[in-house]
C-alpha cells in the first residue's frame, strides 16, 4: 500500500490496484480554508464560527473515521460538518471503489488593476464527491483559501485596457470560457466562484462606458446570474446585450456553442423579445462590433478653436494639466503641496484664481490626517471649508486609497460635485495600487487618462513623487519608479536641498515645461517650526515659507553633490575671480556682462553660478524687460532695498516679509509645514540671510531715484558718488 501526498485535495489510498475513497481528503478538506498539515492531522479555519486564526484540528480516528475539534469556540462536530454542507454520515468509513484520481488540470491567476497576483483558482477533473469538475482558490504561496484577500475579475488588466480602447467586452461564467474567447482574439472576463458567488466590488466601475455582451449558460442559475449582472452593469455601460448559446441542451455554455460549429454572431438573445438587450440594434444577435468608437479622421486647422493658456500658479503650474511635484524625501515637498492647497483655498495665489477662493481635493497617504496633515493646513492658514480629504469608501465602515485604474470616473464626479480646481495626490505612487512600474506602459496607462481628466475639467492636478537616491544630470531621470513619468507629463516642479546655504533653505525649480517660459527663475524656500493649537494642546509642525528668487537651480544643486576635487578647485578659482571682477566694476555688474567675461576666462556658466553662491554675491533685477545685476557682498547692506522696482518681487504668489516669529520649537526634517508665504521685496540674496530687514524696519531710509538703492548704502555711494 502507498499513500500519495496527503497535503492536498485528491489524496487517496490505493489497495491492490483498487482506489479507496477517503472522506477526509475527498470530502471534508476540499471544503475548508487555510488547511495545513500538522503531524498526522490538519488544522483549518473552523467553518461553524467566524474564525480568523485556524482553530479547527482534524485527525483520522480509531473508533470513528474523522476526529474534529474546535479549539476556539468548542463548536460541535455536527455543526462543523453542517457548515460545509455535509452530514456525519458523509464521513463514514471508506468503502472500496474504483475511480479516477482528481487532478489539477488548469490554473487561473487573478491579478489586480496593476497586474499584481492576488490569488489563483485551480480546476480539478474529475471533481470531488463524484462531480465532473471542482474548483478551489489558493493564495499566491499555494495556501488554500483566500479569506481576507480582495476579490477581482479574471483578466482584469486586459478588461481595463479594452474598455479604455473602446473594444467590446464579453462576460461569461467560467475561466475556461474566458480563455476560449481570448484565444479567438476577444476580450472576456468572469468572476471566481461561478453563478453562486457575488460580483466583487466595485466591479461595475470597471465596465463604465464599455460595450458589453453577457452570455448566459442554459440553466436557471446561469440565466439568473446573467440577468443580475445586466442589472448591475446597465447604468454604467455604453451598450449591453444578454445572449445565450444556440445549443439547446441543458447547461450549455459558450464553449459548447463554439464546439457545435456556431460562430459568435449566431448567439441568440436571452428571450425572443430581446428585453434584456439595452441596445436594440444588438437584440437579434452580435454579428458585428458595436458602433465603432475608434476611427482615423482629420480636421482642418481652421476649425480648431484657439484658447488662452491659464495658470493656477502664474507661469509655474498650469490649469488643465498634470504636474509632477518631485524631490528627495524630507525636504518639504508635502509641506509645499499643503502651502499650495492653502493658497488656492484662500484665493491668495498669483494666477488665474487670485482673489477667487477655490475648493481643493487632497489625497494624503503618507501622513496621518489627525496628527500631521490637518495641523499643517492650520499652520498654512488654509480655509477648512475649502480643503477636502480625498478617499475611497468601499463600505460604510471601510476606506481605501484612490486607484487610478478603477476610480477615475468617481474621482471625476467628486471634482464636479465639489467644484475643486486643484487636486493633490500625495503620494502619486499610492494611486497605482500594486503596479509593477518597471513594466513598459504601466505609468503611461495610469497617467494619460488622469491628464485628460485635468484638461477636460480645466483643473490642476499635482502628483507628489520622490527622487531615487542615485543622482543624474537630468532630474526627470531621477524620478522613482519609472522613466515614463518624465515622458508623460508636460509640467514638473523639482525640489532640492542646498547644502551650501547657511540659512537651511532649499530650492524649487521648473524642471520640465512644454507650456511656460523656460527661463523662469528658481525659488528658495525654507521649512520653519510652527506651533498650532489642537483640542489636546499645542502641537509642533513645520511651515513652508517662500524666500524669493535665486540664480541657483535644482540642476546646480544636484550636480554640485557629485563635484570632483578638480571641479571644486575650479569653483574656488572662479570665486576669487568673481569678487575681484565685481570690485573692479565698483561692486555691481549686469549678469550678462559677468557671464561674457567669465567665458573669456574659461569658466562655465554653472561654475560661475556656484562661485556666486560661495562668494555670497547678491542680485537684483531692474527695468523692463528685466535686467539682472550682481552685487559684491561688501556693497550690500540691510538698507540696500530698491523701491519701485519689480526686480525683487516674486512672480507667482502673494509674498510679504517673514515675521521671524516661530514657536521656538524644533521640527524634525521629515515634519512638514505649510503656511502663508512671506518674502522681502527688494534685493534677493541667493542665500537669503535670516533677518533681512525691510525699509520700514531701517527707519525709513530714503531711496536714490537714480540707482534705486538706499542713500545710506555703499552701493549708492559706488554708483552715484555720494558718501554713504
C-alpha positions in Angstrom: 0.0 0.0 0.0 1.2 3.5 -0.8 -0.2 6.9 0.2 0.1 9.9 -2.1 0.7 13.3 -0.6 -2.0 13.9 1.9 -1.4 17.6 2.0 -3.6 18.4 -1.0 -7.2 17.6 -2.2 -7.5 14.4 -4.1 -5.3 12.2 -1.9 -6.5 8.6 -1.9 -5.4 5.2 -0.5 -4.7 2.6 -3.1 -5.2 -1.1 -2.2 -4.0 -3.7 -4.7 -4.9 -1.5 -7.7 -8.4 -0.5 -6.4 -8.7 3.1 -5.2 -10.5 3.5 -1.9 -12.3 6.8 -1.5 -11.1 8.7 1.6 -13.8 11.0 3.0 -11.3 13.1 4.9 -9.3 14.1 1.7 -12.1 13.6 -0.8 -15.0 15.4 1.0 -14.0 17.4 4.0 -10.6 19.0 3.4 -11.5 20.5 -0.1 -14.4 22.4 1.7 -12.2 24.0 4.4 -10.0 27.1 4.1 -6.3 27.6 5.2 -5.7 23.9 5.5 -2.3 23.0 6.8 -0.7 19.6 7.7 0.2 19.3 11.4 1.7 16.0 12.4 -0.7 13.2 11.5 -3.6 15.6 11.1 -4.5 19.0 9.9 -5.6 22.5 11.0 -8.0 24.8 9.3 -10.4 27.7 9.8 -13.5 26.4 11.7 -16.5 27.0 9.4 -19.0 26.9 12.2 -18.0 30.3 13.5 -16.1 33.4 12.3 -12.6 32.2 12.5 -9.5 34.3 11.6 -6.8 32.1 13.2 -7.1 28.3 12.2 -8.6 26.7 15.3 -10.1 23.5 13.9 -8.0 20.4 14.3 -8.8 17.4 12.1 -7.3 13.9 12.6 -8.1 10.3 11.4 -9.7 8.4 14.3 -9.6 4.9 15.5 -13.2 4.4 16.7 -14.6 6.8 14.1 -13.3 7.9 10.6 -12.5 11.6 11.5 -12.0 13.5 14.7 -13.0 17.2 14.6 -12.2 19.6 17.5 -12.7 23.4 17.5 -10.1 24.7 19.9 -11.6 28.2 20.0 -15.4 28.0 20.4 -15.7 24.2 21.0 -18.2 24.0 18.1 -19.9 20.6 17.9 -18.7 18.3 15.2 -22.2 18.1 13.7 -22.2 22.0 13.4 -18.8 22.0 11.8 -19.8 19.4 9.2 -23.2 21.0 8.5 -21.4 24.4 7.9 -19.8 23.0 4.8 -22.9 21.2 3.6 -22.1 17.7 4.8 -23.5 15.3 7.4 -21.7 12.9 9.7 -22.9 10.1 7.5 -20.9 11.6 4.7 -17.8 10.9 6.7 -18.4 7.2 7.2 -15.6 4.7 6.9 -14.2 4.5 3.3 -15.7 1.9 1.0 -13.8 0.2 -1.7 -14.5 1.6 -5.2 -12.6 2.1 -8.4 -12.4 5.7 -9.6 -10.1 8.1 -11.4 -8.0 10.2 -9.2 -8.8 14.0 -9.3 -6.0 16.2 -10.8 -5.5 19.9 -11.2 -5.9 20.4 -14.9 -5.8 24.2 -15.1 -4.8 27.1 -13.0 -6.3 30.6 -13.5 -4.4 33.6 -12.0 -6.3 36.6 -10.7 -4.5 39.9 -10.9 -5.4 43.4 -9.6 -5.6 46.5 -11.8 -1.8 46.9 -12.0 -1.0 43.2 -12.7 -0.2 42.1 -9.1 -1.1 38.5 -8.5 -3.8 38.3 -5.7 -4.9 34.6 -5.9 -5.3 31.6 -8.1 -8.2 29.3 -9.0 -7.4 25.6 -9.8 -9.7 23.4 -11.8 -9.8 19.8 -10.7 -11.0 16.9 -13.0 -12.7 14.8 -12.1 -14.2 16.8 -9.2 -14.8 15.6 -5.7 -17.8 13.8 -4.5 -18.5 12.3 -7.9 -18.6 15.7 -9.7 -17.2 16.1 -13.1 -15.2 19.1 -12.1 -14.4 21.1 -8.9 -12.7 24.4 -8.2 -10.5 25.6 -5.4 -9.0 29.0 -4.6 -5.4 29.5 -3.4 -3.2 32.3 -2.2 0.0 33.1 -4.2 2.1 31.0 -1.9 -0.1 27.9 -2.6 -2.1 28.0 0.7 -5.7 27.1 0.1 -8.4 29.7 0.9 -8.4 33.4 0.2 -10.2 34.8 3.2 -9.2 38.5 3.7 -7.9 38.8 0.1 -9.6 41.3 -2.2 -11.7 39.7 -4.9 -11.3 40.9 -8.5 -12.4 39.8 -12.0 -10.5 37.3 -14.1 -8.1 39.0 -16.6 -8.9 42.4 -15.0 -5.9 44.3 -16.5 -7.0 43.2 -20.0 -10.5 44.3 -19.3 -9.5 47.8 -18.2 -7.3 48.2 -21.3 -10.1 47.1 -23.6 -12.6 49.5 -22.1 -10.2 52.4 -22.4 -9.5 51.4 -26.1 -13.3 51.1 -26.9 -13.2 47.4 -27.5 -16.2 45.0 -27.0 -16.1 43.0 -23.7 -17.6 39.6 -23.1 -18.9 38.4 -19.7 -19.2 34.7 -19.4 -19.5 32.2 -16.5 -16.1 30.5 -16.2 -12.4 30.9 -16.7 -12.3 28.2 -19.3 -14.8 30.1 -21.5 -12.9 33.3 -21.0 -9.7 31.8 -22.2 -11.5 30.2 -25.2 -12.7 33.7 -26.3 -9.3 35.2 -25.6 -7.7 32.7 -28.0 -10.1 33.9 -30.6 -8.9 37.5 -30.2 -11.7 38.7 -28.0 -11.6 40.3 -24.5 -13.6 38.4 -21.9 -13.9 38.1 -18.1 -15.8 36.4 -15.3 -15.9 36.3 -11.5 -14.4 33.5 -9.5 -16.7 31.0 -7.9 -19.3 30.8 -10.6 -23.0 31.8 -10.5 -23.3 31.3 -6.8 -20.6 33.9 -5.9 -21.2 37.6 -5.7 -19.5 40.0 -8.0 -16.6 41.8 -6.4 -16.9 45.5 -5.6 -16.6 47.9 -7.2 -16.8 45.7 -10.3 -19.4 47.9 -12.2 -16.9 50.8 -12.4 -14.5 48.6 -14.3 -17.1 48.5 -17.1 -18.1 52.2 -17.2 -18.5 53.3 -20.8 -18.0 49.8 -22.2 -19.8 47.8 -24.9 -20.7 44.6 -23.1 -22.1 41.2 -24.2 -23.2 38.9 -21.5 -23.6 35.2 -22.4 -25.8 33.1 -20.1 -25.5 29.4 -19.6 -28.6 27.3 -20.5 -29.9 26.7 -16.9 -31.8 28.6 -14.4 -28.8 29.5 -12.3 -27.0 30.8 -15.4 -30.0 32.9 -16.6 -30.4 34.4 -13.1 -26.7 35.2 -12.9 -26.7 36.9 -16.3 -29.8 38.9 -15.5 -28.4 40.1 -12.2 -25.2 41.0 -13.9 -27.1 43.0 -16.6 -29.0 44.8 -13.8 -25.8 45.9 -12.1 -23.9 46.9 -15.3 -26.8 48.6 -17.1 -26.4 52.0 -15.5 -22.7 52.4 -16.4 -22.2 50.7 -19.7 -22.4 52.3 -23.2 -24.3 49.3 -24.6 -25.3 46.0 -23.1 -26.9 42.8 -24.5 -27.6 39.4 -22.9 -27.3 36.4 -25.2 -27.4 32.6 -24.8 -25.8 29.7 -26.8 -27.5 28.4 -29.9 -27.2 24.9 -28.4 -30.4 23.7 -26.7 -29.1 21.0 -24.3 -29.2 21.9 -20.6 -26.2 23.8 -19.1 -24.8 24.5 -22.5 -22.2 27.4 -22.4 -20.4 29.4 -25.0 -17.8 26.7 -25.4 -20.5 24.2 -26.2 -21.8 26.8 -28.7 -18.5 27.1 -30.4 -17.8 23.4 -30.3 -21.0 22.8 -32.2 -19.6 24.8 -35.0 -21.5 28.0 -34.3 -19.9 31.5 -34.7 -20.2 34.3 -32.2 -22.7 36.1 -34.4 -25.0 33.1 -34.1 -25.7 33.6 -30.4 -29.3 34.1 -29.6 -31.0 36.8 -27.4 -31.8 35.6 -24.0 -35.5 35.8 -24.9 -37.5 36.2 -28.1 -38.3 39.8 -27.4 -34.8 40.7 -26.6 -36.0 42.6 -23.5 -32.7 42.3 -21.6 -30.8 43.8 -24.5 -30.5 47.5 -23.8 -29.2 48.2 -27.3 -32.0 47.5 -29.8 -29.6 47.1 -32.7 -28.0 44.1 -30.9 -31.2 42.5 -29.7 -31.2 40.0 -32.5 -27.5 39.0 -32.4 -23.9 40.1 -32.1 -22.9 39.8 -35.8 -20.9 43.0 -35.6 -19.0 45.0 -33.1 -20.9 47.9 -31.6 -20.9 51.2 -33.5 -17.1 51.9 -33.9 -15.7 54.3 -31.3 -12.3 54.4 -33.0 -11.7 55.7 -36.5 -8.8 57.6 -38.1 -10.1 61.0 -39.2 -8.7 64.5 -39.9 -9.8 68.1 -39.1 -8.7 71.3 -40.9 -6.7 73.7 -38.7 -9.2 76.4 -39.4 -11.8 74.6 -37.3 -9.7 74.3 -34.2 -10.6 76.8 -31.5 -7.7 78.8 -30.0 -7.7 79.0 -26.3 -5.6 81.0 -23.8 -3.3 79.1 -21.6 -4.3 79.6 -17.9 -2.2 79.1 -14.8 -3.2 78.2 -11.3 0.3 79.5 -10.2 1.4 82.2 -12.6 3.8 80.7 -15.2 4.6 77.7 -13.0 1.6 75.5 -12.6 -0.9 75.3 -15.5 -4.6 74.6 -15.3 -5.7 71.7 -17.5 -2.5 69.7 -16.9 -1.0 67.1 -14.6 2.1 68.5 -12.9 4.7 66.4 -11.1 5.9 67.8 -7.7 9.1 65.8 -7.1 12.2 65.7 -4.9 14.1 63.7 -2.3 12.4 62.7 0.9 12.3 65.1 3.8 12.9 68.4 2.1 9.4 69.9 2.1 7.6 68.6 -1.0 4.5 67.7 1.0 4.8 71.0 3.0 4.9 72.8 -0.3 1.9 70.9 -1.6 -0.1 71.9 1.6 1.0 75.5 1.1 -0.2 75.4 -2.5 -3.5 74.0 -1.5 -3.9 76.6 1.3 -3.2 79.4 -1.0 -5.8 78.2 -3.5 -8.4 77.8 -0.7 -7.9 81.4 0.2 -7.6 82.8 -3.3 -4.1 84.2 -2.5 -2.0 82.5 -5.2 -0.9 84.7 -8.1 -2.6 83.2 -11.1 -5.9 82.8 -12.8 -7.8 82.2 -9.5 -6.3 85.0 -7.4 -9.0 86.7 -5.4 -11.3 83.7 -6.0 -11.0 81.1 -3.3 -11.5 77.6 -4.8 -12.0 74.1 -3.3 -9.1 71.6 -3.2 -9.2 67.8 -3.0 -6.2 66.4 -1.2 -5.2 62.8 -1.1 -2.7 62.2 1.7 -1.4 58.7 2.1 1.9 59.0 3.8 1.0 61.1 6.9 -1.8 61.0 9.5 -4.5 63.5 8.9 -5.2 63.9 12.6 -1.6 64.3 13.8 0.1 65.8 10.8 -1.9 66.9 7.7 -4.7 68.8 9.4 -2.3 70.7 11.7 -0.1 71.5 8.6 -3.2 73.0 6.9 -3.9 75.0 10.1 -0.3 76.3 10.1 -0.8 77.2 6.4 -3.9 79.2 7.2 -6.0 77.1 4.8 -9.7 77.6 4.7 -11.0 74.4 6.4 -14.3 74.6 4.5 -12.5 74.6 1.1 -10.0 71.8 1.6 -11.3 68.2 1.3 -9.7 65.0 2.4 -9.9 62.6 -0.6 -10.5 58.9 -0.1 -12.5 55.9 -1.4 -15.4 54.4 0.5 -15.7 50.6 0.0 -18.4 50.2 2.6 -19.8 52.4 5.4 -17.1 51.1 7.7 -14.1 50.8 5.4 -12.0 53.2 3.3 -9.4 52.7 0.6 -6.9 54.7 -1.3 -7.9 56.1 -4.7 -6.7 53.8 -7.5 -6.5 55.5 -10.9 -7.2 52.4 -12.9 -10.5 51.9 -11.0 -11.7 55.2 -9.5 -11.1 57.7 -12.2 -14.8 58.1 -13.1 -15.9 58.6 -9.5 -13.0 60.9 -8.9 -14.4 63.0 -11.8 -17.8 63.0 -10.1 -16.3 64.2 -6.9 -14.3 67.0 -8.6 -17.5 68.2 -10.4 -19.6 67.9 -7.2 -17.2 69.9 -5.0 -16.1 72.4 -7.8 -12.4 71.7 -7.0 -9.9 73.5 -9.1 -6.8 71.7 -7.6 -6.4 68.0 -6.9 -3.2 66.9 -5.0 -2.2 63.3 -5.0 0.4 62.8 -2.2 1.9 60.3 -2.9 1.2 59.8 -6.6 2.5 56.2 -6.5 -0.1 55.3 -3.9 -2.7 55.6 -6.7 -1.1 52.9 -8.8 -2.2 50.1 -6.4 0.5 47.3 -6.6 1.6 48.2 -10.2 4.9 47.0 -11.5 6.2 50.4 -12.5 9.2 48.8 -14.3 6.8 47.2 -16.9 6.6 49.2 -20.1 3.5 51.3 -20.4 2.2 50.9 -16.8 2.8 54.6 -15.9 1.5 55.8 -19.2 -1.7 53.8 -18.9 -2.4 55.3 -15.5 -1.3 59.0 -16.0 -2.6 59.7 -19.5 -6.3 59.3 -18.5 -5.6 61.4 -15.5 -4.0 64.2 -17.6 -7.0 64.0 -19.9 -9.3 64.5 -16.9 -7.4 67.6 -15.9 -7.7 69.0 -19.4 -11.4 68.2 -19.7 -12.3 69.8 -16.4 -9.8 72.7 -16.7 -8.2 71.9 -13.3 -4.7 71.5 -12.0 -3.6 68.0 -10.8 -0.4 67.8 -8.7 1.2 64.4 -8.2 3.8 64.3 -5.4 6.7 61.9 -6.2 10.2 61.0 -5.0 13.7 61.1 -6.4 15.7 58.0 -6.3 18.8 58.0 -4.1 21.1 57.9 -7.0 21.8 61.2 -8.9 21.6 62.1 -12.5 22.4 65.2 -14.6 18.7 65.3 -15.6 16.2 65.5 -12.6 13.5 63.9 -14.7 15.6 60.7 -14.9 15.7 60.5 -11.1 12.0 60.1 -10.5 11.5 56.9 -8.5 9.7 54.0 -10.2 10.0 54.6 -14.0 11.5 57.0 -16.6 8.0 57.2 -18.1 7.0 59.8 -15.5 9.1 62.4 -17.2 7.9 61.4 -20.6 4.2 61.5 -19.9 3.8 64.8 -18.0 4.0 68.2 -19.7 4.9 70.1 -16.4 7.2 69.2 -13.5 8.5 71.2 -10.5 11.6 69.8 -8.6 12.7 70.3 -5.1 16.3 70.0 -3.8 18.3 70.7 -0.6 21.1 73.4 -0.9 23.7 72.1 1.4 25.8 75.2 0.9 23.0 77.5 2.1 23.7 79.0 5.5 20.1 79.5 6.4 19.0 76.0 5.6 17.0 77.0 2.6 16.2 74.7 -0.3 15.4 75.3 -4.0 12.4 74.6 -6.2 12.7 74.8 -10.0 10.6 74.2 -13.0 12.3 71.1 -14.3 10.0 70.5 -17.2 7.6 72.6 -19.2 6.2 72.4 -22.7 4.0 75.4 -21.8 5.6 78.2 -19.8 8.8 80.1 -20.4 11.9 78.0 -19.7 14.0 80.8 -18.2 11.7 81.3 -15.2 13.8 81.9 -12.1 14.1 79.2 -9.4 12.7 80.0 -5.9 14.2 79.5 -2.4 12.1 78.2 0.4 12.5 77.1 4.0 10.6 74.8 6.3 10.2 76.7 9.6 9.0 75.5 13.0 5.4 76.4 13.9 3.0 75.6 16.7 -0.7 75.0 16.2 -3.4 74.6 18.8 -5.3 71.3 18.9 -8.1 70.1 21.2 -5.3 68.3 23.2 -3.0 71.3 23.4 -0.2 72.8 21.2 1.4 70.6 18.5 4.6 71.4 16.6 4.6 71.2 12.8 6.7 72.7 10.1 5.5 75.6 7.8 6.6 76.1 4.2 7.9 79.6 3.6 9.0 81.0 0.2 12.0 83.3 0.4 12.4 84.7 -3.1 14.1 84.2 -6.5 17.6 82.7 -6.9 20.0 82.2 -9.7 20.7 78.7 -8.5 18.7 75.9 -9.9 17.9 72.4 -8.9 20.3 71.2 -11.6 23.1 73.2 -10.0 22.4 71.8 -6.6 22.1 68.2 -7.7 25.2 68.3 -9.8 27.2 70.0 -7.0 26.9 66.9 -4.9 29.0 64.9 -7.3 31.7 67.5 -8.0 35.2 66.2 -8.2 38.2 67.7 -6.4 39.4 69.3 -9.6 36.0 70.9 -10.1 35.9 72.2 -6.6 39.3 73.8 -7.2 37.9 75.5 -10.3 35.0 76.9 -8.2 37.4 78.3 -5.7 39.3 80.0 -8.5 36.1 81.3 -10.1 35.0 82.6 -6.7 38.2 84.7 -6.3 37.9 86.0 -9.9 34.2 86.9 -9.5 34.8 89.0 -6.3 37.8 90.8 -8.0 35.8 91.5 -11.1 32.9 92.9 -9.2 35.2 95.2 -7.2 36.8 96.4 -10.4 33.3 97.4 -11.6 32.5 99.3 -8.5 30.6 96.5 -6.9 27.7 96.0 -9.4 27.7 94.4 -12.8 25.0 93.2 -15.2 24.7 89.4 -15.1 25.2 89.1 -18.9 28.5 91.0 -18.7 29.7 88.7 -15.9 28.9 85.6 -17.9 30.5 87.1 -21.0 33.8 87.9 -19.2 33.7 84.5 -17.4 33.6 82.7 -20.6 36.7 84.5 -21.8 38.4 83.4 -18.6 37.4 79.8 -19.2 34.7 79.4 -16.6 31.4 77.7 -17.4 28.1 79.2 -16.5 27.4 76.5 -13.9 30.8 77.1 -12.3 30.2 80.9 -12.1 26.8 80.4 -10.5 28.3 78.2 -7.9 31.0 80.7 -7.3 28.3 83.4 -6.9 26.7 81.4 -4.1 30.0 80.7 -2.5 31.0 84.3 -2.6 27.6 85.4 -1.2 27.1 87.7 -4.2 23.6 89.2 -4.1 21.5 90.2 -7.1 18.7 92.4 -8.1 16.5 92.9 -11.3 15.6 96.3 -12.7 13.8 97.7 -15.7 11.5 96.2 -18.4 12.5 93.8 -19.7 14.2 92.9 -16.5 18.0 93.1 -16.3 19.7 91.2 -13.6 22.7 92.8 -11.7 25.1 91.0 -9.4 26.4 92.9 -6.3 29.6 92.3 -4.4 28.8 91.4 -0.8 30.8 94.4 0.5 28.5 96.7 -1.4 25.3 95.3 0.1 23.8 96.5 3.4 20.5 95.9 5.1 19.3 99.1 3.7 20.0 98.3 0.1 16.5 97.6 -0.9 15.3 99.2 -4.2 11.8 100.6 -4.1 9.5 100.9 -7.0 11.3 98.1 -8.9 9.8 94.7 -9.5 13.3 93.2 -9.5 12.9 91.7 -6.1 9.3 90.7 -6.3 8.4 87.0 -6.7 6.1 86.2 -9.5 3.6 83.6 -8.7 2.5 84.3 -5.1 1.4 86.9 -2.7 4.6 87.4 -0.7 5.4 89.7 2.2 8.1 90.0 4.8 8.7 87.0 7.1 7.8 87.9 10.6 10.5 85.8 12.0 8.2 84.6 14.8 8.1 80.9 15.4 7.0 78.8 18.3 10.6 78.2 19.3 10.0 74.5 19.0 12.2 72.3 16.8 10.8 70.3 13.9 12.0 67.0 12.6 13.2 67.3 8.9 10.5 64.9 7.8 7.8 67.0 9.5 6.2 69.3 7.0 4.7 72.7 7.3 2.9 74.9 5.1 1.9 78.5 5.7 1.3 81.9 4.3 4.3 82.7 2.3 6.3 85.9 3.1 9.1 87.4 1.1 11.2 90.6 1.3 10.5 93.0 -1.6 13.9 94.1 -2.7 17.4 92.6 -3.2 17.1 88.9 -3.3 20.3 87.3 -2.0 20.9 83.8 -3.1 21.5 82.6 0.4 18.8 84.9 1.9 20.4 85.6 5.3 17.9 85.3 8.1 16.6 88.5 9.4 16.8 90.6 6.2 15.1 93.9 7.1 12.5 95.9 5.2 12.8 99.6 4.6 10.4 100.4 7.4 12.5 98.4 9.9 15.5 100.5 8.9 13.8 103.7 9.9 12.5 104.8 6.5 15.9 105.2 4.7 15.5 107.3 1.5 16.0 105.7 -1.9 18.0 107.3 -4.7 15.9 107.9 -7.8 19.0 107.4 -9.9 20.3 104.0 -8.8 17.3 102.6 -6.9 19.5 102.0 -3.7 19.2 103.4 -0.2 21.0 106.7 0.0 23.0 105.5 3.1 24.3 102.4 1.4 27.7 101.5 -0.1 26.0 100.6 -3.4 24.6 104.1 -3.7 28.0 105.6 -2.9 29.6 103.4 -5.6 27.0 104.2 -8.2 26.3 107.8 -7.6 29.5 109.0 -5.9 27.7 110.3 -2.7 29.1 109.5 0.7 27.2 106.8 2.5 
